[in-house]
């Protein structure tokens, strides 16, 4: 797991708050992509789910890692993912057929 870096602040009227956050090295990866409809146009509000397959073929055995809805450009970012693990990505959107995408890191 990565390191969580957080801080709290409460700005006063007219005040400029500035900070620097130093992150620890993290060798995990992310997956980014876009969902397009059958006409090649961005599919906003598509639900994209990332599962760890746990090395199994049966969907019931998969563990949900991350999920999000695409933005107006159809873009999504999921993760983190680790090398050597087989993942499945499912996309759900009105009028778009569900598709499983397997990723092997």
C-alpha positions, 0 to 999 in steps of 0.5 A: 500500500502507498503512503497516505499524505494529508493535512488540514487548513482553514484559510482566512479571508484574503489569505494565500495558503501554500504547501509542499507535499513530499510523497514516498516512492510508489511502484504501483500503476494505474489504468487510464482510458476512454469509453466511446459509443458505437459512433466513436463519441465519448460516453460520459457517465459510463460506469467502469469497474476494476476487479482483481480476478484472484486468479479465478475464471468465475466472476463471483470470485472477483474482488472489486478494487476500484470504480468510477463514472467516466467524465464528459470525454469518456475518460476514466482512471482506475487503480492502483494495480500491481504487476503480475496480477490479472485484472478484469475491467467491466464497463456499463453504459446505456446502449453500450454492450458490457465488455470484459477487458483482462489486464495482466500487469 
